[in-house]
Amino acid sequence: MKQQGATLLITLIMLLMLTLFAIGAMNTSTNNLRMIGNMQQRAEALDATQRSIETAISTPQFTATPANAIPNPCEGNANTICTDLNGDGVAELVTTLTPIPACVQARAIKVAELSITSPSSEDVSCLQAQAQGTFGVAGAATAGNSLCATTVWNITANTIPKGATAATSDLSYTLTQGIGVRVKEVDMAANCP
């Protein structure tokens, strides 16, 4: 009879060990699912953030009016883009250009630095004669500043779930990108240090 009790005890111990292994496997699976979900959210936020920066730099609007750099802002809020992840017409993520795009470096392009190879050259529009309404290079100033400037901008975008704030969100992705842009010298004077 003592042997039957020992068999029962060993069976209960084995059952307890199998239960602990099953619980451990379930916890590992749950943690893996959470990690994959977090990775997916992070990838979606990265894509939305990068898309917002690319939208901003795809037009010259960010150099002329940095406080209103996005052509069609989300719900009328300047410098914001809404992202609908699942196509149901409801935005899940909101990306904001914050701070506003900033010019960090600028200088006027000298006339001598322009490459004028023909009347259809891109640099013709930078000549003073072009600004006075005459076509071509004849009569253009050969020294001093042109009408164009070269600038370097920093654009920072932050993505969070719609309806959340940076303080309350469990997801926040920020990306900063620099870009060099040729602009009108008057825009440089107005928006660059």
C-alpha positions as CSV (number, residue, x, y, z in Angstrom):
1,M,0.0,0.0,0.0
2,K,2.9,2.4,0.7
3,Q,4.0,1.9,-2.9
4,Q,0.7,3.0,-4.3
5,G,0.9,6.2,-2.3
6,A,4.4,6.9,-3.6
7,T,3.2,6.4,-7.1
8,L,0.4,8.9,-6.5
9,L,2.8,11.4,-5.0
10,I,5.3,11.1,-7.9
11,T,2.4,11.5,-10.4
12,L,1.2,14.7,-8.6
13,I,4.7,16.1,-8.6
14,M,5.0,15.4,-12.4
15,L,1.6,16.9,-13.0
16,L,2.7,20.0,-11.0
17,M,5.9,20.3,-13.1
18,L,4.0,20.0,-16.3
19,T,1.6,22.7,-15.2
20,L,4.5,25.0,-14.3
21,F,6.1,24.4,-17.8
22,A,2.7,25.1,-19.4
23,I,2.3,28.4,-17.5
24,G,5.9,29.4,-18.3
25,A,5.3,28.7,-22.0
26,M,2.1,30.7,-21.9
27,N,3.9,33.6,-20.2
28,T,6.6,33.5,-22.8
29,S,4.1,33.5,-25.6
30,T,2.2,36.4,-24.1
31,N,5.4,38.4,-23.7
32,N,6.5,37.6,-27.3
33,L,3.1,38.8,-28.6
34,R,3.5,42.1,-26.6
35,M,7.0,42.6,-28.0
36,I,5.8,41.9,-31.6
37,G,2.9,44.3,-31.1
38,N,5.2,47.0,-29.8
39,M,7.6,46.5,-32.7
40,Q,4.6,46.8,-35.1
41,Q,3.4,50.0,-33.4
42,R,7.0,51.4,-33.5
43,A,7.3,50.6,-37.2
44,E,4.0,52.2,-38.0
45,A,5.0,55.3,-36.0
46,L,8.3,55.5,-37.8
47,D,6.6,55.2,-41.2
48,A,4.1,57.9,-40.3
49,T,6.9,60.2,-39.0
50,Q,9.1,59.7,-42.1
51,R,6.1,60.2,-44.4
52,S,5.3,63.5,-42.6
53,I,8.8,64.8,-43.1
54,E,8.8,63.8,-46.7
55,T,5.4,65.5,-47.2
56,A,6.8,68.7,-45.7
57,I,10.0,68.8,-47.8
58,S,8.2,67.8,-51.0
59,T,7.0,71.4,-51.4
60,P,8.9,74.7,-50.9
61,Q,6.1,75.8,-48.5
62,F,8.3,74.9,-45.4
63,T,11.0,77.4,-46.4
64,A,8.5,80.2,-47.1
65,T,6.1,79.6,-44.1
66,P,7.7,77.2,-41.6
67,A,4.8,77.6,-39.2
68,N,2.5,76.3,-41.9
69,A,4.7,73.8,-43.7
70,I,2.1,71.0,-44.4
71,P,-0.1,71.8,-47.4
72,N,-3.2,70.0,-46.1
73,P,-2.9,69.8,-42.3
74,C,-4.8,67.3,-40.2
75,E,-8.2,68.8,-39.0
76,G,-6.9,72.3,-39.8
77,N,-4.1,72.1,-37.2
78,A,-1.0,73.6,-38.7
79,N,2.0,71.3,-39.3
80,T,0.1,68.1,-38.5
81,I,-0.7,65.0,-40.5
82,C,-3.2,62.3,-39.5
83,T,-2.5,58.6,-40.4
84,D,-5.2,56.0,-40.9
85,L,-3.5,52.7,-40.4
86,N,-6.3,50.3,-41.3
87,G,-8.2,52.2,-43.9
88,D,-11.4,52.7,-42.0
89,G,-11.4,56.5,-42.4
90,V,-10.5,57.1,-38.8
91,A,-6.9,58.3,-38.0
92,E,-5.0,56.3,-35.4
93,L,-1.8,58.4,-35.4
94,V,-1.1,62.1,-35.4
95,T,2.3,63.5,-36.5
96,T,3.3,67.1,-35.6
97,L,6.2,69.0,-36.9
98,T,7.5,70.3,-33.6
99,P,9.3,72.5,-33.3
100,I,8.5,74.2,-36.6
101,P,11.1,73.6,-39.3
102,A,14.1,75.7,-38.5
103,C,16.8,77.1,-40.8
104,V,20.1,76.4,-39.1
105,Q,22.5,77.7,-41.8
106,A,22.1,80.0,-44.8
107,R,24.2,82.0,-47.2
108,A,23.5,83.9,-50.3
109,I,24.9,82.3,-53.5
110,K,27.5,84.5,-55.3
111,V,26.8,85.2,-58.9
112,A,30.3,83.8,-59.7
113,E,29.2,80.5,-58.2
114,L,26.3,80.1,-60.6
115,S,26.6,77.7,-63.5
116,I,25.1,79.4,-66.6
117,T,25.7,77.2,-69.6
118,S,22.6,78.2,-71.6
119,P,19.5,80.4,-71.4
120,S,17.6,77.3,-70.1
121,S,20.1,76.6,-67.2
122,E,18.5,76.3,-63.8
123,D,20.7,79.1,-62.4
124,V,19.4,81.7,-64.9
125,S,16.5,82.4,-62.5
126,C,19.1,83.5,-59.8
127,L,20.5,86.3,-61.9
128,Q,19.6,89.9,-61.3
129,A,18.8,90.5,-65.0
130,Q,16.2,87.7,-64.8
131,A,14.5,89.5,-61.9
132,Q,14.3,92.7,-63.9
133,G,12.3,90.9,-66.6
134,T,15.0,90.5,-69.2
135,F,15.7,87.1,-70.5
136,G,19.1,85.5,-70.7
137,V,22.4,86.4,-69.3
138,A,23.1,89.7,-71.1
139,G,23.4,92.6,-68.7
140,A,23.4,90.4,-65.6
141,A,25.6,91.5,-62.7
142,T,28.8,89.5,-62.6
143,A,29.7,90.1,-59.0
144,G,28.0,90.1,-55.6
145,N,25.0,88.1,-54.4
146,S,22.6,86.4,-56.7
147,L,18.8,86.2,-56.1
148,C,19.3,82.6,-54.6
149,A,20.6,81.3,-51.3
150,T,21.6,77.9,-50.1
151,T,20.1,76.9,-46.7
152,V,20.2,73.9,-44.3
153,W,17.0,73.1,-42.4
154,N,16.2,70.8,-39.5
155,I,12.8,69.3,-39.5
156,T,11.6,67.3,-36.5
157,A,8.4,65.3,-36.4
158,N,6.7,63.5,-33.5
159,T,4.1,60.8,-33.8
160,I,1.7,59.8,-31.1
161,P,-1.7,58.0,-31.1
162,K,-4.6,60.3,-31.9
163,G,-6.3,61.7,-28.8
164,A,-3.2,61.2,-26.6
165,T,-0.6,63.6,-25.4
166,A,3.1,63.2,-25.2
167,A,2.8,62.8,-21.4
168,T,0.0,60.2,-21.5
169,S,1.0,58.2,-24.6
170,D,2.6,54.8,-24.4
171,L,3.8,55.4,-28.0
172,S,5.8,58.4,-29.1
173,Y,8.3,58.4,-32.0
174,T,10.4,61.4,-32.8
175,L,12.6,61.8,-35.9
176,T,14.8,64.7,-37.0
177,Q,16.1,65.2,-40.5
178,G,18.3,67.8,-42.1
179,I,17.9,69.0,-45.6
180,G,19.8,71.4,-47.8
181,V,17.5,73.6,-50.0
182,R,18.1,76.4,-52.5
183,V,15.7,79.2,-51.8
184,K,15.0,82.8,-52.9
185,E,17.3,85.2,-51.1
186,V,14.2,87.1,-49.8
187,D,12.9,83.9,-48.1
188,M,16.4,83.3,-46.6
189,A,16.3,86.9,-45.2
190,A,12.8,86.3,-43.8
191,N,13.2,82.8,-42.3
192,C,16.9,82.1,-41.7
193,P,19.2,83.6,-39.0
